[in-house]
C-alpha cells in the first residue's frame, strides 16, 4: 500500500511539473551564427548552452550552430577572450550573435601545480572555473560542473546511470592500453582516479556544492611538476573555505526529474497479431499463430520510469574565536530511468583556516567524508524490452521462474537462445554496493619571522576509500536456470597517503619591475590496496513441499575467498623557477624527479623537465 502511494505521488508530481512548465517540454531547433563584433568574422568553438540545463553545443568553423531548446529558453554564449552573452529564444528559429572582445582579468589568481599564480604571469595553459561559472542544473558528480565550460575539454557522459561517471579528456587519447584519464588533485592531495569496487565513478563521492573552483592544466609546462602521472593533464579541485565574519547559514534543495525523450519504435501487439494471422491464413502455416499471446504489453514502458532526484545541502561558514571555518552536510538521492536503478550520497565537509604567530603561520585543515550507495539495474533489460514479444504478459500462469513469463518449448523447457523477460531481469537481480570515502589533509605555511620572503610549506594528506557490494541473481531466474542462483560478494579498500615539504621563496624587485619565485620540495606518497573477493558461486533452493517458494535451505558450491594486498610508493624531488622581467618577459623552468617502486631498482627513476617562455606583446 505504501509503495503504491509513493508511486502515485511521483506520477502526480510529474504531471504538476509538466502543467506548470509546458514550454519546457516544447523543444525546437534553433540555428544561428556567431561573429566578432570588431570585424564581423566568424567565431569557431564558441560554447552555446541552454541556461539552467546541460544542453550544450559549439559553433562550427564558419561560426554556425544548431541546438535543441525550449521556445522560452535563454541561450548563453561563452568564449575565451569575449564577454559572455545571453539571448532569449522567444520562439525564434534563428538567432545571430555578435560577441564583444574583453580584456582578460590578468590579476585574477588561479590554482596551479603546488600553489597559486596570477593569471597574467602564466606561461602554461591553465583554465580556472569558479562557482559562478559552473554548469547549472542537475549535477550529481563533480566533473559535470565543467561540461561545456573549458575549451578543448571533453566531458562525455558514460551511459547516463545515476551517479555514473563521465569520461574526461584534457589532452585527447594518448594511449591504446593505458588510462587516458587526467590526474585529479583534491585540495593538494593527488588521488586515485581508476575507481574502486562498488563505484563506477570516484568523483561522485565529492559533493559538487562543496567545490569552490576547478583548474584544468593542459600543456607540459603546466603539468610537469606532477611528473608522468600528468601526461593526460591535471584537474585540480579546490573546496570552499570559511572567512572571518558573522556565521552565515545556507540551505538549498533541488527537486528534479528525468524522462525518456523517445523510445525505440516497435510494432504493437495488435500489429504483430495482424501480420501473423494474415500470414497463417495465406500459407496455412500455424507455427507462429500457435504461440501468439493475447496481452498488449509495452515492454519499454514496463522497464522505464520517471527518474526523480532530490538534492539537499546545508552549510555554515564564518569564524569562531578568530578561527574561520566552513562545515556542510549534503544528501542526494537520484533514481535512474531504468526501474531498480538508484544512487544515494550522504556527504560532509569541514574546513578550518586559522592563523597563528601574528599571521606568520597559516593552517588549512580540510576534511571531506562521504557514503554512496548504488543499486545497479541490469542493463540487458534495455535490449530485451525492444525485442520481447508484446503479445505476451509480464507474468505467467505457472509458478516457474518466479512467476514471470519466459519462452518455453513444447516440452515446457526454457529455450536457451530466446530473449529473456526484461522485467524479470530487473527484479530478479540484486546488485548493490556501498562506498565510504575520506579525503583530508592539513597544510602548514610558515613565513619565517626573520626572513619573510621564505616560506616553509608542509602538507600531509590521506585518501581512504572502501567499497563493498553484492551481485546476486535469484535461483528462480531464467538466466541461471541450469546452475541455480548466483551469489557474488566483493570488498576493496584503497589507502593513499602523501607527505610534502617545500621551501618557497618569492621576491619582487620594484626598481626593476621584476618578480622571481623559487620552489623546491620533496614528496612521498604511499598506495595500499586491499582486495577481498568471495568468488561467485551457484546455489539451488531445496524445495519445501509445503512451501515451494521457500529458499532457506541452500545447496551448491562453496564460496572461495581470495585476498590480495598490492602496495607501491612514489618518492619525488621537485623544483620550479618563475621569473617576470619588466612585467613583459616571462620564464618558467621546472624539474621533477620520480622514483617508483613499481619498477626495478635499475629503472626506478625518471626525470621530467619543462621550460616555457612568454612575451606580453
PyMOL commands that set and color helices and strands:
alter all, ss='L'
color gray80, all
select helices_A, chain A and resi 2-20+22-25+119-121+131-133+142-146+202-205+208-210+220-230+269-283+289-291+299-303+380-387+400-403+422-427+478-480+510-512+601-603
alter helices_A, ss='H'
color red, helices_A
select strands_A, chain A and resi 27-36+47-50+56-58+64-70+74-79+82-88+97-99+109-112+115-118+126-130+154-157+166-169+183-186+189-191+211-217+234-239+248-258+307-320+323-335+342-352+355-356+361-375+429-447+454-473+485-509+514-541+554-556+560-564+567-581+585-596+605-615
alter strands_A, ss='S'
color yellow, strands_A
deselect
rebuild
show_as cartoon
